[in-house]
Structure formats: C-alpha cells, structure tokens
C-alpha cells in the first residue's frame, strides 16, 4: 500500500495493493479523466509533485515520466505521492 496526497482537493488517500490509484481517486474526485484503464491511451496522465513512481504504463516517454504518471496502472515506490489533482 501507499498514500496519495491530492494537492488541490486536499484528500489524503491510501491505495491498497489490490486496487489502482485511479480507482481510489475516483471515489473522491469523480471527474478525474480516464479511458482505457490499462496504461495505453494517455488520458489519465497526472503531474507528480512529490514522491517516487513505479511506472507501469506503455505511453509516457522517459522525459514525461520525470514529472508525470499514469494513475490507472502506475504505483509508488515511496510511501507517499503528491499529485496535481
Ligand atoms: Fe488510459 Fe490511464 S486511462 S492510460
């Protein structure tokens, strides 16, 4: 499990091992953008403000990965991520 802090809404959420970050975030931010939920389409790209990401997508370049993550598939290697949501 890891924690996600949402910078704009102020939510602090726990993501269990058997759920995606997107799934947990959607409960609190229903308007969050997504489509494929498999790391291919690019819709759920989200800026990462702090923390270390374990990238599992198939769409971001290395340059994009420095500041963004796909929240439908990627996870954290740090205990906390702070996202621009
Ligand atoms: Fe398509 Fe995340 S919803 S890459």
Boltz pocket constraint, residues with backbone or C-beta under 6 A from the ligand:
constraints:
  - pocket:
      binder: B
      contacts: [[A, 33], [A, 34], [A, 35], [A, 36], [A, 37], [A, 38], [A, 39], [A, 40], [A, 41], [A, 42], [A, 43], [A, 44], [A, 45], [A, 57], [A, 59], [A, 70], [A, 71], [A, 72], [A, 73]]
      max_distance: 6.0
